[in-house]
Amino acid sequence: MTPQELHKKVFKKETISTQSFKACLMALEAYNLPQKSHVYSTEVSIILADLNLDEETLIAALVSDKRLERIYCDKDIESLFGAEISKLTKGIRKLNLLKEFASSTISNDQQIEHMRQMLLTMTSDIRIMLVKLAYRVARLRNLKNEPEEMHYLIANETQLIFAPLANRLGIAQLKWELEDLSFRFLKPNIYKNIAYQLDSKRAQREEYINNIIDTLKIMFQDNFNESSDFFKVTGRPKHIYSIWKKMSNKNLSIEQLYDLRAVRIHVDTIEQCYEVLSMIHTRWNYIKKEFDDYIARPKENGYQSIHTVIIASENKTVEIQIRTQKMHYNSEYGVAAHWRYKEGTKKYINSRLEQSINLVRQILEYNDNHDLLNEISTELQSEHIYIMTPKDEIITLRKGATSLDFAYYIHTELGHRCRGAKVNNKIVPITYQLNTGDKVEILTVKEGNPNRNWLNPNLKYLATSRARTKVRSWFNQQDRSTNIEIGEALYNKEAKRLHAQNIDLNKVLVKFKIKNKTLFFENIGRGQINERQLNDTIQRLITNREDLDKKTKQARPFNDNTGEDTKTLKAYVVGTPQLNTNLAPCCKPTKIDEIIGYVTRGRGITVHSKLCNNILNLTHEEQQRLISVSWNNQDFTKDAIFIAELDILCFDRKGLLKDIFNLFSKFNINLTSSKTKSDKKDGSVTMSFSVEISSVINIGELLDSIEAIDNIELVSINLD
């Protein structure tokens, strides 16, 4: 095949661009390279040519051949074709790296559905998945050339994972071939028997359907005065796998199937549905027992349509479905979507991912402009990530989950003893944030316990409430006196870091609504009060961000919130003061509290203290419902700026100062002066910085982030 011939088959146009021609040359170059794959990208691209895809996707498919990877790296692809095609090619290569799934790991519905969702969410662009599906079609076409032991493995994986994905995305031309080709290897005798019983080949059946469609269109145009735009007629012959499935499920012979050939008619109104039905029944005889009016009597899931079976030319039966556009939309994308019950995994569906899939289906079905997929964002959204265990089982975690979260998900003891992880065979820290498709192996010690730092939100060890609960439970089970002792030490540490040793502890107790310091220290030791809450409270007291001293001079009962009638307190949503708000009963915020709004489901906006346990323990998804609010006499448009002295004890290394300054930039801190002093005896360095800090900065997070830098031993800040 010449490059010009390949170009015409793939791009279906006479004009040849420099990039598309170069891609054809590279794809043909792969033929002369040592075989590292069972599929050539030329085959894949020809399969994709009928899907009305944009030029960028077709070019990416051509240059994604595995044989080319050692010659053209990702940077080479970008320099030759640009960032867009490079991104697509990289994504295709990533999916092609996945090895076949072991049969043992796809033995239940939940694992199978998780694998489908993992593959979808691994693709930053849905076009990558379309190319992957075409690769699987090409592989099945060539599967007879692979070792026999691979036949069942590849075919079974296709039936369980890839064919349903094509169905879910609405790509019928790939779906039926994936199902039929894999079925031929899974049940060869049944496949041959059904193929023999069919009275014509698929191409002939397609021609028969097209003739029926043409007849219907002419009939509608002759009988309706209005424009023919109001109706749409499509059709398809039933493929072999679908025939066998229906025969098996309903215990029917092939002669008893009336929908081997099917046509679907879309109209605008319900009245037109019945007008069309009348015309069809007038022209052809129909089988009365196969007539169903699901418009008058919808199915339980809300599905609506008229089904009838006519006896057309050559005495062949054709099933006809008649529905409105709205009914079609509901059956394809709404609660009646057929793929859910056909796959049988409804309870495992990820709702956010499903919404993204529905959008893609609509784009693929209704767009006439093949560049549309390139112009809009087709990234599939999910509230979960999909992680593989060493045994290739897939578990779901929320976005942002770390390798430590993964360990606690597998087993509580594994989490307690976790000290690191191997992700995709590379050692990573336990704070490493996982990504969909990662394979994780936990590294443990023989005997180990949780670290209290794991509960510190600033250090980002844990992102899931499930893991935090397990760590907190471990500390709750420790001896009370031990918790009190550790809690007091943690409090003193925070006070020392903030140069707040002389702060009145009673003021802190009032803030946390705790009557005595023993219970206060115990709650810290048990993890009921975390370091972020503690640090924020001390920070507000020593920076005079509220006039707490004035409000606490007068003795008052413990439950008396600043002496104000909470019914008179009002807060407003910043930027939208007309929205109604309500004070949360759990933390009962007062004017001395920093507050945040939470958009409830059906009860408006509830105002909480930022230190409220219910707010601090929100899941990642629930945090998306937080909004800025303000007391009605405060102005949050202006942040107070104060001078602070930051002291750092460290051991010098190359790049240390750069790391510190980068962190200052991240927190938007302005440096006004600095001093450095070295101790030659122990090699330590003391750095003192005078900085300008915004009042809204979380000081605890700042100090924790600095301490997390390599070679830094101790950090303290003076906010006076």
N, C-alpha and C positions, 0 to 999 in steps of 0.2 A: 504494500500500500504506500502510495506517495504522500508527502505532507499535504499536498493540495486535495487529494482524495479524502484524507482523514479530516481535514478542515471542513470540507463540504458536508460530511456525514455528521460532524459534531455541531458545527455552528449554523449549518443550513442557510448559508448566504454566500454570494459570489465575492463580495468585498472581503479582503483579507487584511486584518490589522497586523502590525509588527508583533505585538504581544501574543496574539492568538496563533500566529504562524510559528513563533518561537516555541510556544507550548507544544504544538504538534511535533516539531522537530525533536524536542526533549522526550516526549512520550514514545516516539518511534526509536529513539536512541536506546531506550530501556530494553528493546528486543535483543540487542547485541551484548547486553550485560549478563553476568552470571545470574542464574535464577535464584531469587530469594523469596519468591512469592508465587502463589498459584494463580494470580490474577494480574493481567496487564491493565494499566490505566486507560489504554485506548478502548478496551472493551467497556469499562465503566463509563467512560465519557459518551460513548455511543448510546448506552442505555439511558443516560440522563438527557440526551438530546431531545427526547420527546416530552420532557417535563416542563418546557417553557421557562427554563432557568436563565439567569443573566450570564453575560460573558465571563464575569469574574469567577463564578462558580465552576463553569466548564473549564476554564484555564487551570484553576486550582485542582480540579479532578485529574486533568491531563498530567500535571507535574507532580502528582502525589504518589507516583509509582515507587514502591519500596526500593527498587533497584537504583533509583536516582538519589536516595538519601545520602549515600556516602560520597557522592559527587557534588551535589548541590545542597548546602546546609540552609537553615532558615534565613540567614543573612544574605546568602546568594539569591534566594528566591525573592527577597524584598528588594534587592538592588535591581533585579531583572524585571520584576512585575509590580512593585509597589507594596505598601503596607497592607492594603485590603486583601490582596491575593495571598500574601505571605501569612496573614492571620488565618485565613481559611485553610491553607495548605498545612500549617502547623497543627490546626485542630484535627484535620483528617488523619495526619500521621499519628497523632496522639491516640485516636480511637483505633487505628490499625495496629497499634502496639499491644492492645489488649489480647491476651491469649484466649483460647476457647475456654468456656466455663465448664468445670467438671460436672458430670451428671448429678453427683451427690449434692451439689450446692443449688440445684434448680429442681428440688424435689417437693417443694410446697409453694402454695399460691403467694404467700407473703414474700418469700425470697425472690420469686420470679418477678413480681411487681416491683420490688426494690431494685432489681437489676435493670428493668426497663427504665425506671425513673432515674437511676444513676447514669445510664447512657445518655438520656435526654439532657440532664443537667450538666453533664461534662462538656456539652457543646455550647460554646459562647454564641454560636449562630446556628440556626436551624438548618441552614444549607449544608453544614458539615454532616448532619445526620442523614440528609438526603443522599449525599455522596457515599456515606457508610452503607446505607441500604443497597445502593447500586453495586457496591463492592461485594455485598453478600449475594446478590443475584448472579453476578459474574462468577463468583466462586462455586455456586451451586451448578451453574451450567458446565463447569469444568470439574465437578466433584468426582466424576468417574475416573479421572486421571490421578486422583490421590489414593493413598493406601486405603484398603478396605476398612480398616479399623476406624478411620476418620469419617466414614460415610454416615454412620448413625449419630456420632457426636455432633457433627456440623448440622445435619438435618434436624435433629431433635432441638438443638439450640435455636435454630431458625424458627421452628414452629412455636416455641415457647416465648421467644424474646423479640426477634426481628420482624416476623410477620405481623404480630400484634402492634408493634410500633408503626409499621407502615399503615395499618388499618386505623390506628389512632390519629395519625396525621392526615388521613384521607387520601393516601396515594394509592389508588386502586390498582393501577397498572403495575406497580411493584409488589403490592400485597398478594395478588392472585398468583404471580409467578413464584414468589417466595414460598407460598403455601403448596403449590402444585409440585415444584421441583423437589422440595424437601419431602413431601408425601411420597414421591416416587422412590425415594431411598428408604423411607421408614416402612412402607407397606407396598413393596413392588408388585406383588401378585394382584392385590386389590386395585391398585392404580391401573394396571394393564387391563383388568377385567372391565372397569368402568369406562376406560378409554375405548375399548372394543364395542361396548354397548351403545355408546353415543353414536347417533346416526350421521354425524358429520364432524369434521375437525373444527377447532376453535375459530379459525379464520373464516370458515364457511358459515358458522353460527353467527359470527359478528356481522357478516354481510347480510344474513337474513334479518337480523335485528335492525340494521341500518335501513333496509327496505321498509320495514314496519314503521320506523320513525319518519321516513320521508312521506309515507302514505298518511300518517297522522297529521303531519304539518300541512300537507295540501288540503286535507279535510277541514282543519281548523280555519285556514285562510279562506276557504270557499264558504264556510258557514258563519263566520264572524265578520261584521262590517268594520269593526275597529281594527287597529293595528295588531299584527301578530306578536308584538313585543310583550304582550301580557302573559304569554305561555312559553314554557321551556320544556323540551322533550329530550330525555337522555335514555340510554339503554345499555345493557350488558348481558352476555351469555354467562350462565353459571359455570364456574370452573370446576375441575375434577375434585379437588379437595373439599370444596363447599358442597358438592353433590354427595360425596361419601358421608360428610358430617351430618347432613340432613337425613340421609338414608339410615344412618346409625341411630340418631337421636329419636326419630319417629318410627323406626322399624318399617321402612317403606322400601319397595323395589324402585328401580329407576323409572319404570313405566308409570308409577304412581306419583311422580314428581311433575308438577305443573309449572314450576318456575325455572326450568332449565334456560329459558329465555325470558328476560324481564325488561319492561320499559317503565320509566317514571315520568309523570307529567306534572309540572308546576304551573299553577295559575294564580291570579290575584285574589279572588274572593271565593267564599264557600259556594255561592250560587253558581259560579263558573265550574266548580268541581262537579256538580250534578249535571250541568249542561254538557260537559265533556263526556261524562259517564253515559248519558242518554245517546249521544252520537255514536259512541263506541259500541254499545249494545244494539243499536239500530243497524250498524254495518256488519258486525260479526256475531255469531252465536257465542254464548258464554256458558261456563260450567257453574250452575247455581250454587252447589255446595261449597264452591271456592270463593264465593262473593262475601266480603266482609266490609261493613261500613263502620270504620273506627272514628269517623267524624261524629256521627250520631251517638255512638257508644265508644268513647275513648278507652284505651287500655289503662290499667291501674297506674302506670308511670306517666300518664298524660299524653301518650302517643296518639296522633290523629292522622288518618289517611283513609282513602277508599282503595280496597284491593279487589280486583276481579281478574279472572282468567278467561281469555278468549281463544277460540279455535280459528286460527288464521290459515293462510295458504299452505298447501301441502298437508293439511290436516294436523298442523303442529300447534301446540299450545303456547301461549305467551301470557305471562303475568303482567298486568298493568296496575300501577299505583298512581293515584291522583290525589294531589294535596296542594294547599296554598304555600306561598313562600314562607309564611310565618310558621306553618306546621313543619316544613322542611327544616327550617332553622332550629326548631325545638328538638326534632328527631336527631339532628346531627351534632348540635352544640349544647342543647339544654338538658333538662333532667331526663328526657326520654332518649338520650343519645344511645344508639344501639351497641356501640363497642363495649360499654360497661358490662352489660349482662352477657354478651358473647364471650368476653374474656373471663368473666366470673370472679373478678378481683375488686369489686366495687368498694368493699370496706377498707381496702388498702390505698385507695386513690388519694393523692396529694392535691387538695383543692386549688391551691395557688398555681401549681404546675398545670393542672387541668385547664384553668382559665387561659394560660399562655398557649397551650396546645390548641384550644378552640380558636384563638386568634390566628394561629398559623394555618389551621384548616380553612378558615374563611379566606385568607390571603391566597392560598393555593387553589381554592375552588373558584373564586370570583374575580381574580385579577386578570386583566387582558394585557397588562403591561409587565413584561418579564423583568423589568428593572425594579419593580416595586419591592421585591425582597431585599434588594440592596439599599433602598432608600429609607426603609423603616427599621427600627430595632426589633429583631426577632429573637432576642435572647430569652430563653425559657427561664421563668422565675420559679423558685421553690423556697419554701420556708425551712427546708431541711438540706443537709448534706448527706451523702451516701458513702460510707466507709467500709472497706473490705478488711476482714480478719485474715490472719495467716492461712486459714482454711478456705478462703474465698467466700465466706458467708458475708452478707451485707447487712449492716446495721445503719439506722438513721439517727442523726444527731442534729441539733439546731445549728444554724450558721454561727460561726465564731467559736465552736467547740474546740477544745484543745486535746492533745494526746492524753492528758490526765483525765479529762471528761470521758474519753473513750475507755480508759482503764476502769473507771468506776462504773461505767455502763455494763462492761463485761462481768465484773464481780467486785464486791466491796473490798475484799482482802487484796485483790489485784491493785486496786486504787491506793490502798494504804501503803503497799510495798513498792509502788511505782516510783522510779527515780529517773526515768528517761524512756525514749521510744525509738524504734526504727521505722521510718516512714519511707516506703518505696526503697528499702534497703539502705537508707542513709540515717545515721543517728541524729536525733533532734532533741531539744529540751522538752520538758513536760508542758511548757507554756506554748509550744508550737501550735498554731491554728491550722486545723485540718481542712482539706479541700475534697470535694467530691472526686471519687476514684482513687483516693489514697489507700494503700495497703499498709496496715499498722501492726507492728509487733511491740509489745510492752516489755521494757527492761526493768527488772525488779531486784530488790535485795532480799535475802532470806528472811530477815526480821526487820520490819520497818513500820513506822507510825506516821500519821498525817502531820504536816507542818502547819502551824497557825497562820503562816503567811498565805497558805492556800485560800484562806477565807477573806484575804484582803482584796477587795475589788480593784484597787489601783494596780495590783501586780498581775492581774489577768491570768491567774492559774486556772480558774474554773469559770465556765460560761453557762453551765446548766444547773438549774435548781436541784435536780436529782443528785448530782455529785456534791453540791454544797451541803445538802441535807445529810448526806452520809458522813461527811467530814465533821459537821457540827454535832451529829449524833455521837461520834467517837469521843469528842471532847466532853459532851454532856455526861458520858459514862465514867469519866475520870473522878477521882476523889475530890470532894467539895473543897477541902483545905488546899489541895493542889491548884484547883481552879482559881481560888481566891488569891493565892500567892502569885500565880502566873499573871492573873488579871491586874494586880497591883503593879507588877513589874512592867507590864505593857503600858499601863497608864503613865507611869513615871518616865518610861522611854519616850512616849509621845510628848509629854510635857517638857522633857529635856530638849528634844529636837526643836521645839518651838520656843525655847527659852521662857517657859511659862511655869516654872517650878513654884512660883509664889501665888499662882492663881487660887482663888477661893474655891475649894472643892465643892462646897455647898451649892454654889451657882451651877456647877456642872450637874450635880444631882437634880436640881430643880429642872434643868433643861431636859434630862432624861426621865423625869417623873419617877425617880427612885428615892426611897425614904432614907436609906443608910448606905454608907460607903462599902460595907461588907457585901451586901447584895449587888452593889454596883460593880465591884471588882470580880465577883463570881460570874456575873453576866458577861463581862469582858473575857474572862478565862474560858467560859463555855462557848464563846463565839456568838452569843446573843446580841452583843454590841460589837460591831467590827471596827477596824482601825479607821476606816473612812468616816464613820459617824463620829467617833471620838475626836479625830483630828479636826473635822469641820466645826465641831462645837467649840473646841479650844481656840481655833482660829478666829471665830466670830467674837469670842469674848475678849481676846487680847487686842483685836484691831478696832474695837469700839464700833463694829458695824451695826450694832443696835444699842440703844441706851439702856442696857440691862441693869447697870448699877442703880440707876435712878428708879427703875421699876421694882427692884428687889429690896430697897431700903425699908419699905414698910412690911412688917410681918403679916403674913397671910396664910390661910390654910393651904395644904399641899395641892389640893385639886382646884384651887382658885387660879384660873389662867390670867395672870397679869391684872386682875381686878376688873377687867372689862367684860361687858356683857357680850358673849360671843354672837348673840343674835344681831348685834349692831355692826359686827365686823363684815366688811365687804371686800371682795377682790375682783379684779377684772382681767380678761384675757388681753395680753399686750397686743396692741394693734386693732383689737376688736372689742372695745369696752362695752358694747351693747349686749354681748352674750351673757346669759345668766350663769352664776357659779354658786356652789354650795360648799360649806366647810366640811371636811371629812370627819366623821365621828371617831375614827380609829386613833388619830393623833391630835385632834382638836387644835389646829395651828392658831397661834396668836401673832400679834404685831411684831414680836421679837423674833419670829421664825422666818427663815427663808422658805419660800413656798414654790410649789410646782403644780400645774393643773393636769388632771387625768380625764380624758374624754371617755365617759362611761357609755355603756350600751343602753340607751333609753332613758338615762337619768341626768343628762346634761354633763356639765364639767364640775368635777369635785376637786377642791383645793386641799392639797396635803403639804405637810412639812417635808422639805427635801430629805430630812433624816428619818422619815417615817419608814418603819420596817416593810410595810406593804409596797412602798415605792422602791426601796433599795433591793427588794427581792423580786421585782418584776422580771418576767421572761423577756428575751430579746424581742419577740413579737409585740408584747404588751408595751414595751418602751416606746414603740412607734406612736402610741396614743398620748404621750406626754406633750404638753404645750407650756409656753411661758405665761405666767400670771404675775400680777403685782397687787399689793395692797393699794387701796384707793387714794392714799396720801403719799405714795412713794413714786419716785421717778427712776425707772430702770433704764432709761435711755442714756444715762450718764453713769459710768462705772468709776468708783473712787480709785485713786492711785496712791499707793503709799511706798515709802522707802523701807527696804529690808536689808539686813546683813546676813549673807549666806556663807557658812563656814563648811569646808569640805576637807576631810582627812583622807589621803589616798597614797598609793604608790605609783610614781610616775611611769608612764609608758608612751610610746609614740602614738600620736593621734588622740590622747586623752582629752586635751583641751578642746580639740575640734568637736569631740563627742558632747562635751558639756555645752559648748556654744550652740550646737545644733539643737540640743534640748531646750535651751533658752529661747531659741527661735520658735520651736514648736509651741511653747507656752506663751509666746508673745511677751517675753520679759526683756526689758531694756537695761543693759549693763552701763552703770555710771562710773565705776572704778573697780580695780582689782589689785590684790596683793598675794604674793606667793612666798612661802618660807619652807626651806628644805631642812630636814634633820639627817645629817650624814651618819649618825650612829645606827639608825634602823632603816634608813633609806626612804622614810616617809616624807610626804609633802602636805603642807597645810595651805589651802587656797581660801582666800576671803574675797567675797564679791559684794559690792554695793549695787543693789538692783532696784528698779522700779517695777512694782507688781500690781496688777489690777485686783480689785477687791473680789472679783468673781472667780479668780483662779482657785482651784482646789489645791491647797498647800500640801496636803497629805499625798496626793497623787504626784505632785512635783518632787517632793522629797523621796518618795518611793522610786520614782523613775530615775533620779540621780543615783540613788544607792544601787540600782540595778546595772549601772555602767561598770564594766570590768575595771578592777583595781581600786574602786572607791570603797572605803571601809566605813565611814561615818559622815553623816550630813546633819547639820542643824541650822535653824534660821531664827533670827531675832526680828520680830515684827514691831518692836516698840518704836 
